[in-house]
Amino acid sequence: MSGEGRDPQAIRKLAAGKLVIASHNPGKVREIAELLQGHGLEVVSAADLDLPEPEETGTTFVANAELKALQAADLSGLPALADDSGLCVDALGGDPGIFSARWAGEAKDFDLAMRLVEDRLNDQPDPPRDAHFVCALALAWPDGHVEWFEGRVDGTLVWPPRGPNGFGYDAMFLPDGHDRTFGEMEFTQKHAIGHRADAFRQLVDAVF
């Protein structure tokens, strides 16, 4: 969704040219670049431009995506796209949620993060294993204008993790209606059904 209640005709369009991906995560940058192919954009990452990583002080996925996009656009003088995404586990009250990356620690150890999720679940008697991924995208311009979009995919958690593909919590997430985790899926299959692809479909329909 993009700014609920707004006239779609009022959404700012994105012109061809350079676009900053406001992320230092190589896996995420690669996925976003793939999803943007064919739209006349020259993608450059925040890491390529040596931009600092802002402290994610927002209380929602959208708020964190916006602050990252706005900082990158301001510092680079270019339009910037940021993603904030995470795993929300029903039995954990929505955690890790916006703190999904932080559960992996400074070393970005998502094997540790997945184990932490599993251990928290095991602290409960026969907990439900329902979960969903959320992806918020924020597209910002140097003048401070922002458009945002949010996607979601529902599923359940498996243990032990399965599959070498993807990143983050993909290997323990089994999307509804499928028998392979995101970690077992090839890139094209995951992105046909994933939360990031859902948000990108909305963005592409709106700004190109």
C-alpha positions as CSV (number, residue, x, y, z in Angstrom):
1,M,0.0,0.0,0.0
2,S,1.1,3.5,-0.6
3,G,0.0,6.4,1.6
4,E,-3.5,5.2,2.2
5,G,-6.3,7.5,1.0
6,R,-4.1,9.4,-1.5
7,D,-5.0,9.9,-5.1
8,P,-2.7,7.6,-7.1
9,Q,-2.4,10.3,-9.7
10,A,-0.7,12.5,-7.1
11,I,2.2,10.0,-6.5
12,R,5.5,11.4,-7.8
13,K,7.0,9.5,-10.7
14,L,10.7,8.4,-10.7
15,A,12.7,9.5,-13.7
16,A,15.4,7.3,-15.3
17,G,18.9,7.9,-14.0
18,K,20.9,7.2,-10.8
19,L,19.1,5.7,-7.8
20,V,20.7,5.1,-4.4
21,I,19.8,1.8,-2.7
22,A,20.1,2.9,1.0
23,S,21.5,-0.3,2.3
24,H,24.9,-1.8,3.3
25,N,23.5,-5.4,3.0
26,P,24.9,-6.9,-0.2
27,G,22.2,-9.5,-0.4
28,K,19.4,-7.0,-0.1
29,V,21.1,-4.6,-2.6
30,R,21.4,-7.5,-5.1
31,E,17.7,-8.4,-4.7
32,I,16.5,-4.8,-5.1
33,A,18.7,-4.3,-8.1
34,E,17.2,-7.4,-9.8
35,L,13.7,-6.2,-9.1
36,L,14.5,-2.8,-10.6
37,Q,15.9,-4.1,-13.9
38,G,14.3,-2.7,-17.1
39,H,13.3,0.7,-15.7
40,G,16.3,2.8,-16.9
41,L,17.9,3.1,-13.5
42,E,21.6,3.1,-12.7
43,V,21.7,1.6,-9.2
44,V,24.4,2.5,-6.7
45,S,24.4,1.4,-3.1
46,A,24.9,3.4,0.1
47,A,28.0,1.4,0.7
48,D,29.4,2.2,-2.8
49,L,29.0,5.9,-1.9
50,D,30.4,5.5,1.6
51,L,27.3,6.8,3.2
52,P,26.8,6.2,6.9
53,E,24.2,3.9,8.2
54,P,21.6,5.8,10.2
55,E,20.4,4.7,13.6
56,E,17.0,3.0,13.0
57,T,14.9,4.9,15.6
58,G,11.5,4.4,14.0
59,T,8.8,2.3,15.7
60,T,7.4,0.9,12.4
61,F,8.9,-0.7,9.3
62,V,7.7,2.4,7.2
63,A,9.3,4.9,9.6
64,N,12.7,3.1,9.5
65,A,12.6,2.8,5.7
66,E,11.7,6.5,5.4
67,L,14.6,7.7,7.7
68,K,17.1,5.6,5.7
69,A,15.9,6.8,2.4
70,L,15.7,10.5,3.4
71,Q,19.3,10.4,4.8
72,A,20.7,8.8,1.6
73,A,18.8,11.2,-0.6
74,D,20.0,14.2,1.4
75,L,23.6,13.2,1.5
76,S,23.9,12.0,-2.1
77,G,21.7,14.6,-3.8
78,L,20.0,11.7,-5.7
79,P,16.7,9.8,-5.3
80,A,17.1,7.0,-2.8
81,L,15.2,3.8,-2.1
82,A,15.3,2.1,1.3
83,D,13.8,-1.1,2.5
84,D,13.0,-2.1,6.0
85,S,11.8,-5.6,6.5
86,G,11.6,-8.2,9.1
87,L,10.1,-11.4,10.5
88,C,7.0,-11.1,12.8
89,V,6.2,-14.2,14.9
90,D,2.7,-14.3,16.3
91,A,3.6,-16.3,19.4
92,L,6.4,-13.8,20.2
93,G,4.0,-10.8,20.1
94,G,5.3,-9.8,16.6
95,D,9.0,-10.0,17.5
96,P,11.6,-9.8,16.2
97,G,9.7,-7.4,13.9
98,I,11.5,-4.1,13.4
99,F,14.4,-5.5,15.4
100,S,15.0,-8.5,13.1
101,A,18.5,-7.4,12.1
102,R,19.4,-6.5,15.6
103,W,18.7,-10.1,16.8
104,A,21.6,-11.1,14.5
105,G,24.0,-8.9,16.5
106,E,26.8,-6.8,15.2
107,A,28.2,-9.7,13.3
108,K,25.0,-10.1,11.4
109,D,24.8,-13.7,12.4
110,F,21.4,-14.9,11.2
111,D,22.1,-18.5,12.2
112,L,22.2,-17.1,15.8
113,A,19.1,-15.0,15.2
114,M,17.1,-18.0,13.9
115,R,18.2,-20.0,16.9
116,L,17.1,-17.2,19.2
117,V,13.6,-17.2,17.6
118,E,13.4,-21.0,18.0
119,D,14.6,-20.8,21.6
120,R,12.0,-18.2,22.4
121,L,9.3,-20.3,20.9
122,N,10.5,-23.3,22.9
123,D,10.1,-21.3,26.1
124,Q,6.3,-21.7,25.5
125,P,4.2,-24.9,25.7
126,D,3.2,-26.0,22.2
127,P,3.3,-22.5,20.7
128,P,1.8,-21.8,17.3
129,R,4.4,-21.3,14.6
130,D,2.6,-18.8,12.4
131,A,4.7,-15.9,11.2
132,H,4.8,-13.3,8.4
133,F,7.4,-11.2,6.7
134,V,6.8,-7.5,6.1
135,C,8.7,-5.3,3.7
136,A,8.3,-1.5,3.7
137,L,9.8,0.5,0.8
138,A,10.4,4.2,1.0
139,L,11.4,6.2,-2.1
140,A,12.8,9.7,-1.2
141,W,14.0,12.6,-3.2
142,P,16.6,15.2,-2.1
143,D,13.8,17.8,-1.5
144,G,12.4,15.6,1.2
145,H,9.4,14.1,-0.7
146,V,8.7,10.4,0.2
147,E,6.5,7.7,-1.3
148,W,6.1,4.4,0.6
149,F,4.8,1.0,-0.1
150,E,4.3,-2.1,2.1
151,G,4.2,-5.8,1.3
152,R,3.5,-8.9,3.3
153,V,3.7,-12.7,3.0
154,D,2.3,-15.2,5.6
155,G,3.7,-18.6,6.5
156,T,5.0,-20.8,9.3
157,L,8.4,-21.5,10.9
158,V,10.3,-24.7,10.5
159,W,13.2,-26.2,12.5
160,P,15.9,-26.9,11.6
161,P,16.4,-24.3,9.0
162,R,16.4,-25.5,5.4
163,G,18.2,-24.3,2.3
164,P,21.3,-22.3,1.4
165,N,19.6,-19.6,-0.6
166,G,18.3,-16.1,0.4
167,F,19.4,-14.4,3.5
168,G,18.2,-13.4,7.0
169,Y,15.5,-15.7,8.3
170,D,14.6,-17.2,4.9
171,A,15.8,-20.7,5.8
172,M,13.2,-21.1,8.6
173,F,10.3,-19.5,6.8
174,L,7.8,-21.7,4.9
175,P,5.4,-19.6,3.0
176,D,1.7,-20.6,3.0
177,G,0.8,-23.0,0.1
178,H,4.4,-24.1,-0.5
179,D,6.5,-27.1,0.6
180,R,9.9,-25.3,0.3
181,T,11.3,-22.6,2.6
182,F,12.5,-19.3,1.1
183,G,16.0,-20.7,1.8
184,E,15.3,-23.6,-0.5
185,M,13.7,-21.6,-3.3
186,E,15.5,-20.1,-6.3
187,F,15.6,-16.3,-6.6
188,T,12.9,-16.1,-9.2
189,Q,10.4,-18.4,-7.3
190,K,10.9,-16.5,-4.0
191,H,10.4,-13.2,-5.6
192,A,7.2,-14.3,-7.4
193,I,5.6,-14.6,-4.0
194,G,7.7,-12.7,-1.5
195,H,7.0,-9.7,0.7
196,R,9.7,-7.6,-1.1
197,A,8.2,-8.5,-4.5
198,D,4.8,-7.6,-3.2
199,A,6.0,-4.1,-2.2
200,F,7.9,-3.7,-5.4
201,R,4.9,-4.5,-7.6
202,Q,3.1,-1.6,-5.8
203,L,6.1,0.7,-6.3
204,V,6.5,-0.1,-10.0
205,D,2.8,0.4,-10.7
206,A,2.9,3.7,-8.9
207,V,6.1,5.5,-9.8
208,F,7.0,4.3,-13.3
